[in-house]
Amino acid sequence: MRVAEVREPGAGLKLVEREMPEPGSGEVRIKVDACGICHSDSFTVEGHFPGISYPRVPGHEIAGRVDAIGDGVTEWQVGQRVGVGWHGGHCGVCVNCRRGDFITCVKGQVPGIAYDGGYADYMVAPHEALAAIPDDLDAVEAAPLLCAGITTYNSLRHSGAQPGDVVAILGIGGLGHLGVQFAAKMGFHTVAIARGPDKANLALSLGAHRYIDSQAEDAAKALAELGGAKVILATVTTAKAMTPLIEGLGIDGKLLVIGVSPEPIEVSPLQLISGRRSVAGWPSGTASDSEDTMRFSSLTGVQPMIETYPLDKAPEAYDRMMSGGARFRVVLVP
């Protein structure tokens, strides 16, 4: 089979041939029909995640079909359509797992980091990591929902916002363009925030009720004039863009962060105390959360905007994603 592997950190991706992997006990082999490329794949390509063994195949937005089943697996059948996302397995015995909080498992696995991921013709994953894909959802559309989709959907549905509340989506990119759709379909008064006027028509077409150009107006003030946001979903990857919006939160408002940034968010105790505001983060979700995300997307028509590349052009596809020029998700297909 073909895989696009990273031989060592910083060496980039190289297409090579390998022997077909066999599933072990409690594992399933998947024939990959599509694999999304996520910015987090740079953890593997550049070696920014501790403990990765090389060579390693990236990819944690995997949609395919069960090809073979290992001993002890009873809930999946050969030929069944399945996906694997950021949650790639859990130990089942740590304190968090015993409480049912599998996404925070202290030994949690991520495809493409803990084991070889989906930049391949086939891959093997633990049975508990698999999510069933709805019959009416195409594999290419399903793949980005297993990371970008679940992260935005799952964070919004647990945010505390109610239908009719003002919910702002900061950033209209790979995460944000899905966040706008999910927020609108959930019945929130959806406000899209981005830099410049060029994404206004797109944001409105995705379901936003209002677009704020943060270069042309004070976004926090604009939110305050709407009564303040119940939730601001920060999908951007710079904390400097998040900090000014805290003043746009309403009473009991929450800045909910899903965009990864090494910089600190600056907030004063007075800003939090005076309006009972909070700052929180959200870490994707489990396989069952992925199933909820895909069912909701299929039911309501939420769709990622996608550029596709064949597997043998994985290095080019990865570079396209990292350049920021893709609109908005890049997906590898066989």
N, C-alpha and C positions, 0 to 999 in steps of 0.2 A: 504494500500500500504506500501511498505518498503522504508525507507529512512536511510541514514547514516548521523547522526547528531552529532553536537558538543554541548554538554550540557553547557559547560562553557570553557573559554579560557584555553588551556593547558590540557584539559581532554581527548583529542583524539577523535576519531570517534567511534560511537556505532550504530549498526544496530538495528532499532526499527520499529514498525508498527504504522501507523497513519491513520486517516480518509482521504479519497480522498478529495483534495481541490477543491472548485468550483470557476470558473473564475468570477470575478466581471466585472463591466462595463469597457469596453476598454481592457479586458484581454482575454487571450487564455490559455487553459490547453493543455499541451503537454505530450504525452506518450513518455517517454525517451527510445530511442533505443541505445544510446551510450553517454557517457559523459567523456571527457578528464580530466585528473588530471594535473593541472598546478601548478608550484611553487608558484604562487600568492595565491593559496588556503590556504597557510600557514597564510595569513592575518586573515582568519577566524578561522583556527584551533588553532592558538596561540594568537589570539586577538590583532593583531598588527595594525588593521584598526579601526579608531575611530568611535563610534556610532553604532557598531553591537549589535543587540538584540539577546539574546540566549534563548532557543536552536536555532541553525541555521544549515541548510543543505548547504554545500559548492557546488561548481561546476559552471563554466561559459563557458564550451565548450560542449554545449548541442546539440545533433542531435536527432530528433524524428519526430512525426507526430501529427498534430492537433487532439485533442481528444474531445474538447468542446470549445464553443465560447461564450463569454459574450456579454452583450448588447452593441450595438454601433459599433461592429466589422464587417466590410463589405468586407475587402480585403483578408480574409483567409477563407478556407473551411475545414470542418472536413475531415480528411484523408490526407491532404496536408503535404508533407515533409518539415520540417522547422528546423532551427537551431537558437540558441541564443548564443552570445559571450559575451565579456567583456562589450560591450555597451548593457545594459539591460533596457534602457528606458531614456527618457528625458522629461523635463517639458514643452517645447514648447513655453515658454513665457519669459524666461530670455534673456538678451542681446545677449548672444552667440547663443541661439536657434533661435532668430529672424533673425540672420545673417546666419542661416543654418549650424552652426558649432555645431552639436548635441553632438559630442564626448567630448566637453569641457563644456557641460551644467553644471551650478553651482549646480544643484540638480540631476545630473546624477546618475542613478542607476546601480549597478553591481549585477548580479545574484550570489547568495551565500554569499553576503555581505548585500545588502539592503533588499533582500528577499530570500526565500529558492531556492537553485539552483538545479543542475542536478544529485547529488548523490542520486537518487531516481527513483522509477518506473514512477512517474508523477510529473510535476511541472507546476506552473502558471507564466506567464510573460506578461508584457504589449504588446499590439499588435504591437507597433512601433519598438520593439526590435527584431522581427522575420525576419529571412532571408530565402528565398526559396533555397532548396538544389536541385542541378541538378539531374535528374533521373538516370544518369549513375555514380553517386558518392555514394559509400557505406557509411552508417552512421558512421561506425567506422573510416573511413578515413576522413570523413567530420568534425568530432568533433574537432580534433586538429587544423584544418584550421580556426576555429572560434576564436582562440586566437593567438597561435603561428604562424599560417599561415597568418592571416590578418595583424598582426603586422609587419612581415618581408616583405610581399608583398606590403602593403600600404606604408610603409616607403620608400622602394626602388623606387616605381613608382612616389613618390613625392620628391625624393632626388635631382633631377636636373641632374642626370647622363643620358647620351645618349648612344645608342648602340655603342660599340667599346671602350667606356671609361673603365679605370681600376677601378674596384669595388672590394674591399676586404671585406671578411666576417670574423670577429674576433670571433672565437669560433665555434666548430662543435658539438653542442649539440642539445637540443630540438628546439631552435630557429634557430641556425646556419645551421643545416643540411637542413632545409627548405630554409633559406636564400641563400645558395649556389645554390640550384635548381632554385629558382626564378631569381636570378641574371643571371645565365647562359641562362635560357629561354628568358630573356629580351634582350639578345644580348650583355651583358657586358663582358669585359675581366675579368673573375672572378678569384680572388685569395683567397684561403682559408688559414686561419692562425690559428694554434692551437699549443699546447705544445706537443712535442714528435713526433716520426715518425709513431705511430700506426694508426693515422687517415688519413694518406696520401692516401692510396688506396681508402678508402671510399670517401674522398673529391673529388678525380679525377673521381670516378664512378658516383658521383652526378652531375658532370658537370664542376667542377673547372678546369681552364686551368693551374693553378699553385698551388702548396702547399708549404707553408712556415712553417717550424718547428721553432717556436720562441725560443726554447731551443738551437737549433743548429746554428742559424744565427740571425743576426740583422734584424728583420722584417721591421723596418722603412727604413733601408738602401736598403733592397731588393725591397721594393716598389718604393723608389726613383730611383733605377736603371731601373725600368719599366716606368719611366717618372712621377711618383707620382700618388697616387690614387685620383680619383675624389671624391669617397665616401669610407669611411671605416664604415661598419655597425657593431657596437659593440654589440654583443649578449651576452657576458659574464657578470657575475654579480660581477666583481671586477674592480674598477676604476684603480687599480694599473696596470692592464694589458692594459688599454686603453691609459694611459698617454704616454708611450714610442712611440706609433704609430703616434702621431701628426706630427712628423718629416717626416713621410712617405706620408703625404698629398701633392698633387701637387698644382699648382696655382688654386685658387678658390675651393680647396678641402674641404670636409666637413666630420667631425667625427660625425656620426649619431648614437645616443645612444638609444638602446631599452632594454638593460639589466639593471635591477635595482640594484643599489649599494648605500649604505649609505655613502660611502667614496667620497671625492671630487676628481674630475679630475684636475690635475695640468697642467696648460698651461700658458705660459708667453705672454704678449701683443706683444712682438717682433715676436713670432712664428705665431701669428694670422695676424699681420699687414704685415709682409714681403711677405707672399704668399696669402694674402686675404683669409686666411683659416677661418673656422668657426666650432663651436661645437654646436650641436642641439640635440633635443630629439624628439621622435614620440610616440603618445599615442594610439595605436591600430586603431580603426575605427568604423564606424556605421554599421547598418544592411545592407545597400546598398553596403558598402565596403566589407562586408563579402560575399555578392553575387558575387561581382566582383572577389574576391579571389578564391572562389570555381569554378566559370566558367573558370577562367584562369588555375587553377590546372587541371580541367577535360580536357580542351582543349590541354594542353601541357604535361600532364602526371606527374606533380609534385605530389609526394606522401609522406606523413609522415611515418617514420619508427615507428612501434607501438608494444607495448606489451599489451595484453588484460587481464583483470581480471573480474570475476563475481562481481555483486554488493555486494553480501554477504561477499566478501573479500576486501571491500573498505579500511579498516585500513591497511591491508598488501600492497595493491596497492599504497596507499598514502606514506607509508614508503619506498617503492621501488623507487618512484619518488624522494622523498626527499634525498635518499641516493646518488643520482647521478649515480647510476649504470644502470639505464634503458637506452635502445637504441631504440628510444630516447623519445617517448611519451608513457604515460600509459593511457589506456582507459578502463572505466568501461562499462560493458554490462549487460543487465538483467540476 
